[in-house]
Structure formats: structure tokens, C-alpha cells
Amino acid sequence: MSREFSFERSFDEARRHLELAEKFLIEGEKLINKDPVQASEKLYKATEEAVKTIAIALKLSEAVEAVKKEDGLQNFLRTLW
């Protein structure tokens, strides 16, 4: 039973990050010709949320911990390159 609860919680968390990624992507696309700086910030945020979604979906514990810390995601991504 607790395993199902954990799965549901992870699924909900991943879905929330995916929804944020889509929101930032749409906002960023709308701003490309009007305000490129703001657009790039929105698109960066969309990418960040997408990576969080993938990390949660793949149960990458290092990535999940990294996204909880400030600048943790950037540091984690640097280790992949």
C-alpha cells in the first residue's frame, strides 16, 4: 500500500513539473519577438522543469536531490557533461 502511495506522489510531482514546463514553454515562445531576454528566461525555466520531470520519472535519486537544492540542478547537469 505504501508503495502505491509513493508511486502516486512521484507521479503527481512529475506531472506538476511537466505542467510547469509546458506553461513556461508557451510563455517563452510568445515572448521571443517581443522580449528576447524574458523569453530566454522562460525557455530556460521550461528546460529546467522538463529535466526535473525526467529525473523524477526515471527515479534518478541524485537528480531528484539536486533539484531540491538551489543551483543543485545546474551542478548535477555539469557532472553529466
PyMOL Python script that loads the backbone (N, CA, C, O; Angstrom):
from pymol import cmd

cmd.read_pdbstr("""\
ATOM      1  N   MET A   1       0.816  -1.195   0.000  1.00  0.00           N
ATOM      2  CA  MET A   1       0.000   0.000   0.000  1.00  0.00           C
ATOM      3  C   MET A   1       0.860   1.261   0.000  1.00  0.00           C
ATOM      4  O   MET A   1       0.588   2.195  -0.754  1.00  0.00           O
ATOM      5  N   SER A   2       1.893   1.296   0.836  1.00  0.00           N
ATOM      6  CA  SER A   2       2.749   2.475   0.866  1.00  0.00           C
ATOM      7  C   SER A   2       3.496   2.654  -0.443  1.00  0.00           C
ATOM      8  O   SER A   2       3.820   3.777  -0.831  1.00  0.00           O
ATOM      9  N   ARG A   3       3.773   1.537  -1.131  1.00  0.00           N
ATOM     10  CA  ARG A   3       4.453   1.616  -2.420  1.00  0.00           C
ATOM     11  C   ARG A   3       3.571   2.344  -3.434  1.00  0.00           C
ATOM     12  O   ARG A   3       4.069   3.167  -4.203  1.00  0.00           O
ATOM     13  N   GLU A   4       2.272   2.054  -3.446  1.00  0.00           N
ATOM     14  CA  GLU A   4       1.349   2.726  -4.357  1.00  0.00           C
ATOM     15  C   GLU A   4       1.279   4.213  -4.027  1.00  0.00           C
ATOM     16  O   GLU A   4       1.269   5.050  -4.929  1.00  0.00           O
ATOM     17  N   PHE A   5       1.230   4.541  -2.744  1.00  0.00           N
ATOM     18  CA  PHE A   5       1.180   5.937  -2.338  1.00  0.00           C
ATOM     19  C   PHE A   5       2.418   6.672  -2.821  1.00  0.00           C
ATOM     20  O   PHE A   5       2.322   7.787  -3.334  1.00  0.00           O
ATOM     21  N   SER A   6       3.563   6.061  -2.663  1.00  0.00           N
ATOM     22  CA  SER A   6       4.812   6.660  -3.110  1.00  0.00           C
ATOM     23  C   SER A   6       4.802   6.868  -4.622  1.00  0.00           C
ATOM     24  O   SER A   6       5.229   7.910  -5.118  1.00  0.00           O
ATOM     25  N   PHE A   7       4.310   5.862  -5.347  1.00  0.00           N
ATOM     26  CA  PHE A   7       4.227   5.978  -6.802  1.00  0.00           C
ATOM     27  C   PHE A   7       3.296   7.118  -7.190  1.00  0.00           C
ATOM     28  O   PHE A   7       3.620   7.922  -8.064  1.00  0.00           O
ATOM     29  N   GLU A   8       2.142   7.186  -6.541  1.00  0.00           N
ATOM     30  CA  GLU A   8       1.185   8.257  -6.848  1.00  0.00           C
ATOM     31  C   GLU A   8       1.787   9.629  -6.564  1.00  0.00           C
ATOM     32  O   GLU A   8       1.614  10.565  -7.344  1.00  0.00           O
ATOM     33  N   ARG A   9       2.489   9.739  -5.453  1.00  0.00           N
ATOM     34  CA  ARG A   9       3.102  11.020  -5.103  1.00  0.00           C
ATOM     35  C   ARG A   9       4.159  11.405  -6.134  1.00  0.00           C
ATOM     36  O   ARG A   9       4.226  12.563  -6.545  1.00  0.00           O
ATOM     37  N   SER A  10       4.975  10.456  -6.551  1.00  0.00           N
ATOM     38  CA  SER A  10       6.002  10.728  -7.563  1.00  0.00           C
ATOM     39  C   SER A  10       5.361  11.109  -8.892  1.00  0.00           C
ATOM     40  O   SER A  10       5.819  12.022  -9.579  1.00  0.00           O
ATOM     41  N   PHE A  11       4.291  10.393  -9.244  1.00  0.00           N
ATOM     42  CA  PHE A  11       3.589  10.689 -10.488  1.00  0.00           C
ATOM     43  C   PHE A  11       3.009  12.096 -10.455  1.00  0.00           C
ATOM     44  O   PHE A  11       3.120  12.841 -11.428  1.00  0.00           O
ATOM     45  N   ASP A  12       2.390  12.459  -9.337  1.00  0.00           N
ATOM     46  CA  ASP A  12       1.818  13.800  -9.206  1.00  0.00           C
ATOM     47  C   ASP A  12       2.894  14.878  -9.279  1.00  0.00           C
ATOM     48  O   ASP A  12       2.704  15.919  -9.908  1.00  0.00           O
ATOM     49  N   GLU A  13       4.021  14.616  -8.630  1.00  0.00           N
ATOM     50  CA  GLU A  13       5.120  15.579  -8.651  1.00  0.00           C
ATOM     51  C   GLU A  13       5.678  15.741 -10.067  1.00  0.00           C
ATOM     52  O   GLU A  13       5.946  16.858 -10.508  1.00  0.00           O
ATOM     53  N   ALA A  14       5.851  14.636 -10.767  1.00  0.00           N
ATOM     54  CA  ALA A  14       6.345  14.693 -12.147  1.00  0.00           C
ATOM     55  C   ALA A  14       5.354  15.444 -13.037  1.00  0.00           C
ATOM     56  O   ALA A  14       5.748  16.257 -13.873  1.00  0.00           O
ATOM     57  N   ARG A  15       4.083  15.163 -12.850  1.00  0.00           N
ATOM     58  CA  ARG A  15       3.059  15.839 -13.657  1.00  0.00           C
ATOM     59  C   ARG A  15       3.065  17.346 -13.400  1.00  0.00           C
ATOM     60  O   ARG A  15       2.908  18.138 -14.330  1.00  0.00           O
ATOM     61  N   ARG A  16       3.246  17.740 -12.136  1.00  0.00           N
ATOM     62  CA  ARG A  16       3.294  19.161 -11.797  1.00  0.00           C
ATOM     63  C   ARG A  16       4.466  19.848 -12.501  1.00  0.00           C
ATOM     64  O   ARG A  16       4.314  20.946 -13.036  1.00  0.00           O
ATOM     65  N   HIS A  17       5.627  19.204 -12.499  1.00  0.00           N
ATOM     66  CA  HIS A  17       6.793  19.783 -13.183  1.00  0.00           C
ATOM     67  C   HIS A  17       6.580  19.837 -14.693  1.00  0.00           C
ATOM     68  O   HIS A  17       6.998  20.792 -15.348  1.00  0.00           O
ATOM     69  N   LEU A  18       5.935  18.818 -15.242  1.00  0.00           N
ATOM     70  CA  LEU A  18       5.658  18.813 -16.676  1.00  0.00           C
ATOM     71  C   LEU A  18       4.699  19.946 -17.051  1.00  0.00           C
ATOM     72  O   LEU A  18       4.885  20.610 -18.071  1.00  0.00           O
ATOM     73  N   GLU A  19       3.684  20.160 -16.234  1.00  0.00           N
ATOM     74  CA  GLU A  19       2.746  21.250 -16.490  1.00  0.00           C
ATOM     75  C   GLU A  19       3.446  22.609 -16.433  1.00  0.00           C
ATOM     76  O   GLU A  19       3.165  23.499 -17.236  1.00  0.00           O
ATOM     77  N   LEU A  20       4.356  22.753 -15.479  1.00  0.00           N
ATOM     78  CA  LEU A  20       5.133  23.995 -15.403  1.00  0.00           C
ATOM     79  C   LEU A  20       6.019  24.160 -16.635  1.00  0.00           C
ATOM     80  O   LEU A  20       6.150  25.262 -17.168  1.00  0.00           O
ATOM     81  N   ALA A  21       6.623  23.070 -17.082  1.00  0.00           N
ATOM     82  CA  ALA A  21       7.471  23.127 -18.274  1.00  0.00           C
ATOM     83  C   ALA A  21       6.662  23.591 -19.476  1.00  0.00           C
ATOM     84  O   ALA A  21       7.114  24.440 -20.244  1.00  0.00           O
ATOM     85  N   GLU A  22       5.480  23.041 -19.637  1.00  0.00           N
ATOM     86  CA  GLU A  22       4.624  23.443 -20.760  1.00  0.00           C
ATOM     87  C   GLU A  22       4.218  24.909 -20.648  1.00  0.00           C
ATOM     88  O   GLU A  22       4.200  25.631 -21.644  1.00  0.00           O
ATOM     89  N   LYS A  23       3.894  25.343 -19.440  1.00  0.00           N
ATOM     90  CA  LYS A  23       3.498  26.744 -19.214  1.00  0.00           C
ATOM     91  C   LYS A  23       4.637  27.685 -19.597  1.00  0.00           C
ATOM     92  O   LYS A  23       4.429  28.653 -20.329  1.00  0.00           O
ATOM     93  N   PHE A  24       5.851  27.398 -19.097  1.00  0.00           N
ATOM     94  CA  PHE A  24       6.990  28.257 -19.395  1.00  0.00           C
ATOM     95  C   PHE A  24       7.354  28.215 -20.881  1.00  0.00           C
ATOM     96  O   PHE A  24       7.781  29.223 -21.443  1.00  0.00           O
ATOM     97  N   LEU A  25       7.189  27.065 -21.510  1.00  0.00           N
ATOM     98  CA  LEU A  25       7.476  26.943 -22.932  1.00  0.00           C
ATOM     99  C   LEU A  25       6.541  27.831 -23.756  1.00  0.00           C
ATOM    100  O   LEU A  25       6.986  28.549 -24.652  1.00  0.00           O
ATOM    101  N   ILE A  26       5.269  27.778 -23.453  1.00  0.00           N
ATOM    102  CA  ILE A  26       4.280  28.596 -24.168  1.00  0.00           C
ATOM    103  C   ILE A  26       4.561  30.083 -23.949  1.00  0.00           C
ATOM    104  O   ILE A  26       4.553  30.871 -24.894  1.00  0.00           O
ATOM    105  N   GLU A  27       4.810  30.455 -22.690  1.00  0.00           N
ATOM    106  CA  GLU A  27       5.103  31.860 -22.385  1.00  0.00           C
ATOM    107  C   GLU A  27       6.371  32.322 -23.100  1.00  0.00           C
ATOM    108  O   GLU A  27       6.420  33.428 -23.637  1.00  0.00           O
ATOM    109  N   GLY A  28       7.390  31.470 -23.103  1.00  0.00           N
ATOM    110  CA  GLY A  28       8.644  31.821 -23.755  1.00  0.00           C
ATOM    111  C   GLY A  28       8.488  32.001 -25.254  1.00  0.00           C
ATOM    112  O   GLY A  28       9.036  32.937 -25.837  1.00  0.00           O
ATOM    113  N   GLU A  29       7.744  31.107 -25.870  1.00  0.00           N
ATOM    114  CA  GLU A  29       7.524  31.213 -27.313  1.00  0.00           C
ATOM    115  C   GLU A  29       6.809  32.511 -27.672  1.00  0.00           C
ATOM    116  O   GLU A  29       7.115  33.124 -28.694  1.00  0.00           O
ATOM    117  N   LYS A  30       5.867  32.931 -26.846  1.00  0.00           N
ATOM    118  CA  LYS A  30       5.122  34.168 -27.110  1.00  0.00           C
ATOM    119  C   LYS A  30       5.999  35.406 -26.980  1.00  0.00           C
ATOM    120  O   LYS A  30       5.722  36.436 -27.595  1.00  0.00           O
ATOM    121  N   LEU A  31       7.051  35.307 -26.185  1.00  0.00           N
ATOM    122  CA  LEU A  31       7.910  36.468 -25.920  1.00  0.00           C
ATOM    123  C   LEU A  31       9.124  36.578 -26.838  1.00  0.00           C
ATOM    124  O   LEU A  31       9.848  37.572 -26.778  1.00  0.00           O
ATOM    125  N   ILE A  32       9.357  35.594 -27.671  1.00  0.00           N
ATOM    126  CA  ILE A  32      10.585  35.572 -28.475  1.00  0.00           C
ATOM    127  C   ILE A  32      10.790  36.866 -29.270  1.00  0.00           C
ATOM    128  O   ILE A  32      11.889  37.420 -29.259  1.00  0.00           O
ATOM    129  N   ASN A  33       9.768  37.351 -29.950  1.00  0.00           N
ATOM    130  CA  ASN A  33       9.922  38.556 -30.774  1.00  0.00           C
ATOM    131  C   ASN A  33       9.717  39.848 -29.990  1.00  0.00           C
ATOM    132  O   ASN A  33      10.163  40.912 -30.419  1.00  0.00           O
ATOM    133  N   LYS A  34       9.044  39.758 -28.845  1.00  0.00           N
ATOM    134  CA  LYS A  34       8.756  40.963 -28.056  1.00  0.00           C
ATOM    135  C   LYS A  34       9.871  41.289 -27.064  1.00  0.00           C
ATOM    136  O   LYS A  34      10.305  42.436 -26.957  1.00  0.00           O
ATOM    137  N   ASP A  35      10.323  40.280 -26.349  1.00  0.00           N
ATOM    138  CA  ASP A  35      11.317  40.473 -25.289  1.00  0.00           C
ATOM    139  C   ASP A  35      12.209  39.229 -25.219  1.00  0.00           C
ATOM    140  O   ASP A  35      11.952  38.320 -24.430  1.00  0.00           O
ATOM    141  N   PRO A  36      13.254  39.197 -26.046  1.00  0.00           N
ATOM    142  CA  PRO A  36      14.110  38.008 -26.124  1.00  0.00           C
ATOM    143  C   PRO A  36      14.759  37.606 -24.793  1.00  0.00           C
ATOM    144  O   PRO A  36      14.950  36.419 -24.528  1.00  0.00           O
ATOM    145  N   VAL A  37      15.091  38.580 -23.970  1.00  0.00           N
ATOM    146  CA  VAL A  37      15.709  38.262 -22.684  1.00  0.00           C
ATOM    147  C   VAL A  37      14.714  37.518 -21.800  1.00  0.00           C
ATOM    148  O   VAL A  37      15.039  36.477 -21.229  1.00  0.00           O
ATOM    149  N   GLN A  38      13.513  38.052 -21.692  1.00  0.00           N
ATOM    150  CA  GLN A  38      12.477  37.398 -20.890  1.00  0.00           C
ATOM    151  C   GLN A  38      12.122  36.043 -21.490  1.00  0.00           C
ATOM    152  O   GLN A  38      11.867  35.083 -20.762  1.00  0.00           O
ATOM    153  N   ALA A  39      12.106  35.968 -22.813  1.00  0.00           N
ATOM    154  CA  ALA A  39      11.810  34.693 -23.477  1.00  0.00           C
ATOM    155  C   ALA A  39      12.856  33.642 -23.121  1.00  0.00           C
ATOM    156  O   ALA A  39      12.519  32.492 -22.838  1.00  0.00           O
ATOM    157  N   SER A  40      14.122  34.040 -23.136  1.00  0.00           N
ATOM    158  CA  SER A  40      15.177  33.068 -22.826  1.00  0.00           C
ATOM    159  C   SER A  40      15.071  32.589 -21.381  1.00  0.00           C
ATOM    160  O   SER A  40      15.353  31.426 -21.091  1.00  0.00           O
ATOM    161  N   GLU A  41      14.670  33.471 -20.482  1.00  0.00           N
ATOM    162  CA  GLU A  41      14.491  33.079 -19.083  1.00  0.00           C
ATOM    163  C   GLU A  41      13.347  32.068 -18.949  1.00  0.00           C
ATOM    164  O   GLU A  41      13.461  31.086 -18.216  1.00  0.00           O
ATOM    165  N   LYS A  42      12.254  32.314 -19.657  1.00  0.00           N
ATOM    166  CA  LYS A  42      11.114  31.389 -19.619  1.00  0.00           C
ATOM    167  C   LYS A  42      11.489  30.044 -20.236  1.00  0.00           C
ATOM    168  O   LYS A  42      11.122  28.992 -19.714  1.00  0.00           O
ATOM    169  N   LEU A  43      12.220  30.084 -21.345  1.00  0.00           N
ATOM    170  CA  LEU A  43      12.607  28.836 -22.004  1.00  0.00           C
ATOM    171  C   LEU A  43      13.620  28.055 -21.171  1.00  0.00           C
ATOM    172  O   LEU A  43      13.597  26.825 -21.158  1.00  0.00           O
ATOM    173  N   TYR A  44      14.500  28.757 -20.482  1.00  0.00           N
ATOM    174  CA  TYR A  44      15.437  28.082 -19.572  1.00  0.00           C
ATOM    175  C   TYR A  44      14.654  27.395 -18.451  1.00  0.00           C
ATOM    176  O   TYR A  44      14.938  26.252 -18.093  1.00  0.00           O
ATOM    177  N   LYS A  45      13.679  28.096 -17.911  1.00  0.00           N
ATOM    178  CA  LYS A  45      12.861  27.539 -16.836  1.00  0.00           C
ATOM    179  C   LYS A  45      12.079  26.325 -17.347  1.00  0.00           C
ATOM    180  O   LYS A  45      11.923  25.342 -16.622  1.00  0.00           O
ATOM    181  N   ALA A  46      11.591  26.385 -18.581  1.00  0.00           N
ATOM    182  CA  ALA A  46      10.874  25.245 -19.168  1.00  0.00           C
ATOM    183  C   ALA A  46      11.798  24.033 -19.249  1.00  0.00           C
ATOM    184  O   ALA A  46      11.392  22.913 -18.941  1.00  0.00           O
ATOM    185  N   THR A  47      13.029  24.262 -19.661  1.00  0.00           N
ATOM    186  CA  THR A  47      14.012  23.180 -19.751  1.00  0.00           C
ATOM    187  C   THR A  47      14.310  22.601 -18.376  1.00  0.00           C
ATOM    188  O   THR A  47      14.382  21.383 -18.207  1.00  0.00           O
ATOM    189  N   GLU A  48      14.481  23.467 -17.410  1.00  0.00           N
ATOM    190  CA  GLU A  48      14.755  23.031 -16.042  1.00  0.00           C
ATOM    191  C   GLU A  48      13.617  22.147 -15.506  1.00  0.00           C
ATOM    192  O   GLU A  48      13.866  21.108 -14.894  1.00  0.00           O
ATOM    193  N   GLU A  49      12.387  22.564 -15.737  1.00  0.00           N
ATOM    194  CA  GLU A  49      11.234  21.786 -15.269  1.00  0.00           C
ATOM    195  C   GLU A  49      11.129  20.454 -16.018  1.00  0.00           C
ATOM    196  O   GLU A  49      10.737  19.444 -15.434  1.00  0.00           O
ATOM    197  N   ALA A  50      11.476  20.451 -17.295  1.00  0.00           N
ATOM    198  CA  ALA A  50      11.454  19.203 -18.071  1.00  0.00           C
ATOM    199  C   ALA A  50      12.489  18.218 -17.538  1.00  0.00           C
ATOM    200  O   ALA A  50      12.216  17.021 -17.440  1.00  0.00           O
ATOM    201  N   VAL A  51      13.675  18.715 -17.195  1.00  0.00           N
ATOM    202  CA  VAL A  51      14.711  17.851 -16.640  1.00  0.00           C
ATOM    203  C   VAL A  51      14.257  17.289 -15.294  1.00  0.00           C
ATOM    204  O   VAL A  51      14.493  16.117 -15.002  1.00  0.00           O
ATOM    205  N   LYS A  52      13.614  18.109 -14.482  1.00  0.00           N
ATOM    206  CA  LYS A  52      13.084  17.625 -13.208  1.00  0.00           C
ATOM    207  C   LYS A  52      12.069  16.509 -13.439  1.00  0.00           C
ATOM    208  O   LYS A  52      12.068  15.505 -12.727  1.00  0.00           O
ATOM    209  N   THR A  53      11.210  16.688 -14.431  1.00  0.00           N
ATOM    210  CA  THR A  53      10.206  15.676 -14.747  1.00  0.00           C
ATOM    211  C   THR A  53      10.870  14.353 -15.113  1.00  0.00           C
ATOM    212  O   THR A  53      10.477  13.293 -14.625  1.00  0.00           O
ATOM    213  N   ILE A  54      11.870  14.427 -15.968  1.00  0.00           N
ATOM    214  CA  ILE A  54      12.578  13.216 -16.400  1.00  0.00           C
ATOM    215  C   ILE A  54      13.294  12.563 -15.228  1.00  0.00           C
ATOM    216  O   ILE A  54      13.267  11.342 -15.080  1.00  0.00           O
ATOM    217  N   ALA A  55      13.930  13.370 -14.402  1.00  0.00           N
ATOM    218  CA  ALA A  55      14.648  12.821 -13.248  1.00  0.00           C
ATOM    219  C   ALA A  55      13.704  12.077 -12.320  1.00  0.00           C
ATOM    220  O   ALA A  55      14.026  10.991 -11.838  1.00  0.00           O
ATOM    221  N   ILE A  56      12.551  12.654 -12.073  1.00  0.00           N
ATOM    222  CA  ILE A  56      11.573  12.002 -11.200  1.00  0.00           C
ATOM    223  C   ILE A  56      11.031  10.744 -11.863  1.00  0.00           C
ATOM    224  O   ILE A  56      10.902   9.704 -11.217  1.00  0.00           O
ATOM    225  N   ALA A  57      10.714  10.838 -13.145  1.00  0.00           N
ATOM    226  CA  ALA A  57      10.148   9.686 -13.854  1.00  0.00           C
ATOM    227  C   ALA A  57      11.129   8.518 -13.907  1.00  0.00           C
ATOM    228  O   ALA A  57      10.723   7.360 -13.817  1.00  0.00           O
ATOM    229  N   LEU A  58      12.409   8.819 -14.050  1.00  0.00           N
ATOM    230  CA  LEU A  58      13.427   7.764 -14.113  1.00  0.00           C
ATOM    231  C   LEU A  58      13.955   7.379 -12.736  1.00  0.00           C
ATOM    232  O   LEU A  58      14.803   6.497 -12.599  1.00  0.00           O
ATOM    233  N   LYS A  59      13.434   8.058 -11.728  1.00  0.00           N
ATOM    234  CA  LYS A  59      13.833   7.794 -10.344  1.00  0.00           C
ATOM    235  C   LYS A  59      15.346   7.934 -10.154  1.00  0.00           C
ATOM    236  O   LYS A  59      15.981   7.124  -9.478  1.00  0.00           O
ATOM    237  N   LEU A  60      15.900   8.967 -10.757  1.00  0.00           N
ATOM    238  CA  LEU A  60      17.323   9.249 -10.598  1.00  0.00           C
ATOM    239  C   LEU A  60      17.516   9.984  -9.275  1.00  0.00           C
ATOM    240  O   LEU A  60      17.318  11.196  -9.193  1.00  0.00           O
ATOM    241  N   SER A  61      17.900   9.250  -8.259  1.00  0.00           N
ATOM    242  CA  SER A  61      17.957   9.819  -6.917  1.00  0.00           C
ATOM    243  C   SER A  61      18.885  11.024  -6.829  1.00  0.00           C
ATOM    244  O   SER A  61      18.579  11.994  -6.136  1.00  0.00           O
ATOM    245  N   GLU A  62      20.019  10.967  -7.530  1.00  0.00           N
ATOM    246  CA  GLU A  62      20.944  12.096  -7.491  1.00  0.00           C
ATOM    247  C   GLU A  62      20.297  13.343  -8.081  1.00  0.00           C
ATOM    248  O   GLU A  62      20.468  14.446  -7.561  1.00  0.00           O
ATOM    249  N   ALA A  63      19.569  13.165  -9.150  1.00  0.00           N
ATOM    250  CA  ALA A  63      18.918  14.297  -9.795  1.00  0.00           C
ATOM    251  C   ALA A  63      17.770  14.821  -8.952  1.00  0.00           C
ATOM    252  O   ALA A  63      17.574  16.032  -8.850  1.00  0.00           O
ATOM    253  N   VAL A  64      17.018  13.926  -8.352  1.00  0.00           N
ATOM    254  CA  VAL A  64      15.901  14.349  -7.509  1.00  0.00           C
ATOM    255  C   VAL A  64      16.423  15.177  -6.344  1.00  0.00           C
ATOM    256  O   VAL A  64      15.837  16.206  -6.007  1.00  0.00           O
ATOM    257  N   GLU A  65      17.507  14.746  -5.730  1.00  0.00           N
ATOM    258  CA  GLU A  65      18.101  15.505  -4.632  1.00  0.00           C
ATOM    259  C   GLU A  65      18.645  16.843  -5.134  1.00  0.00           C
ATOM    260  O   GLU A  65      18.544  17.856  -4.441  1.00  0.00           O
ATOM    261  N   ALA A  66      19.213  16.844  -6.319  1.00  0.00           N
ATOM    262  CA  ALA A  66      19.798  18.070  -6.874  1.00  0.00           C
ATOM    263  C   ALA A  66      18.743  19.128  -7.135  1.00  0.00           C
ATOM    264  O   ALA A  66      18.988  20.312  -6.904  1.00  0.00           O
ATOM    265  N   VAL A  67      17.575  18.724  -7.612  1.00  0.00           N
ATOM    266  CA  VAL A  67      16.553  19.718  -7.932  1.00  0.00           C
ATOM    267  C   VAL A  67      15.970  20.347  -6.676  1.00  0.00           C
ATOM    268  O   VAL A  67      15.332  21.398  -6.749  1.00  0.00           O
ATOM    269  N   LYS A  68      16.179  19.722  -5.531  1.00  0.00           N
ATOM    270  CA  LYS A  68      15.681  20.276  -4.270  1.00  0.00           C
ATOM    271  C   LYS A  68      16.589  21.386  -3.751  1.00  0.00           C
ATOM    272  O   LYS A  68      16.161  22.197  -2.930  1.00  0.00           O
ATOM    273  N   LYS A  69      17.835  21.435  -4.218  1.00  0.00           N
ATOM    274  CA  LYS A  69      18.805  22.412  -3.735  1.00  0.00           C
ATOM    275  C   LYS A  69      18.901  23.587  -4.707  1.00  0.00           C
ATOM    276  O   LYS A  69      18.690  23.445  -5.912  1.00  0.00           O
ATOM    277  N   GLU A  70      19.221  24.736  -4.150  1.00  0.00           N
ATOM    278  CA  GLU A  70      19.436  25.898  -5.002  1.00  0.00           C
ATOM    279  C   GLU A  70      20.687  25.662  -5.837  1.00  0.00           C
ATOM    280  O   GLU A  70      21.727  25.295  -5.291  1.00  0.00           O
ATOM    281  N   ASP A  71      20.610  25.860  -7.117  1.00  0.00           N
ATOM    282  CA  ASP A  71      21.692  25.610  -8.078  1.00  0.00           C
ATOM    283  C   ASP A  71      22.086  24.139  -8.145  1.00  0.00           C
ATOM    284  O   ASP A  71      23.060  23.789  -8.812  1.00  0.00           O
ATOM    285  N   GLY A  72      21.348  23.286  -7.471  1.00  0.00           N
ATOM    286  CA  GLY A  72      21.666  21.868  -7.474  1.00  0.00           C
ATOM    287  C   GLY A  72      21.515  21.240  -8.838  1.00  0.00           C
ATOM    288  O   GLY A  72      22.310  20.379  -9.218  1.00  0.00           O
ATOM    289  N   LEU A  73      20.503  21.659  -9.583  1.00  0.00           N
ATOM    290  CA  LEU A  73      20.278  21.100 -10.916  1.00  0.00           C
ATOM    291  C   LEU A  73      21.421  21.459 -11.842  1.00  0.00           C
ATOM    292  O   LEU A  73      21.898  20.612 -12.597  1.00  0.00           O
ATOM    293  N   GLN A  74      21.864  22.694 -11.793  1.00  0.00           N
ATOM    294  CA  GLN A  74      22.979  23.102 -12.646  1.00  0.00           C
ATOM    295  C   GLN A  74      24.231  22.306 -12.320  1.00  0.00           C
ATOM    296  O   GLN A  74      24.945  21.865 -13.220  1.00  0.00           O
ATOM    297  N   ASN A  75      24.494  22.123 -11.040  1.00  0.00           N
ATOM    298  CA  ASN A  75      25.675  21.344 -10.646  1.00  0.00           C
ATOM    299  C   ASN A  75      25.544  19.898 -11.094  1.00  0.00           C
ATOM    300  O   ASN A  75      26.518  19.306 -11.559  1.00  0.00           O
ATOM    301  N   PHE A  76      24.356  19.322 -10.961  1.00  0.00           N
ATOM    302  CA  PHE A  76      24.144  17.945 -11.391  1.00  0.00           C
ATOM    303  C   PHE A  76      24.349  17.818 -12.899  1.00  0.00           C
ATOM    304  O   PHE A  76      24.989  16.872 -13.357  1.00  0.00           O
ATOM    305  N   LEU A  77      23.818  18.750 -13.663  1.00  0.00           N
ATOM    306  CA  LEU A  77      23.954  18.692 -15.125  1.00  0.00           C
ATOM    307  C   LEU A  77      25.419  18.804 -15.538  1.00  0.00           C
ATOM    308  O   LEU A  77      25.840  18.169 -16.505  1.00  0.00           O
ATOM    309  N   ARG A  78      26.193  19.603 -14.813  1.00  0.00           N
ATOM    310  CA  ARG A  78      27.613  19.734 -15.123  1.00  0.00           C
ATOM    311  C   ARG A  78      28.322  18.397 -14.972  1.00  0.00           C
ATOM    312  O   ARG A  78      29.262  18.112 -15.715  1.00  0.00           O
ATOM    313  N   THR A  79      27.888  17.568 -14.019  1.00  0.00           N
ATOM    314  CA  THR A  79      28.540  16.278 -13.825  1.00  0.00           C
ATOM    315  C   THR A  79      28.251  15.329 -14.974  1.00  0.00           C
ATOM    316  O   THR A  79      29.012  14.390 -15.209  1.00  0.00           O
ATOM    317  N   LEU A  80      27.159  15.563 -15.695  1.00  0.00           N
ATOM    318  CA  LEU A  80      26.805  14.694 -16.818  1.00  0.00           C
ATOM    319  C   LEU A  80      27.646  14.995 -18.057  1.00  0.00           C
ATOM    320  O   LEU A  80      27.831  14.117 -18.900  1.00  0.00           O
ATOM    321  N   TRP A  81      28.146  16.191 -18.179  1.00  0.00           N
ATOM    322  CA  TRP A  81      28.917  16.569 -19.360  1.00  0.00           C
ATOM    323  C   TRP A  81      30.328  16.254 -19.107  1.00  0.00           C
ATOM    324  O   TRP A  81      31.176  16.487 -19.968  1.00  0.00           O
TER     325      TRP A  81
END
""", "prot")
cmd.dss("prot")
cmd.show_as("cartoon", "prot")
cmd.util.cbc("prot")
cmd.orient("prot")
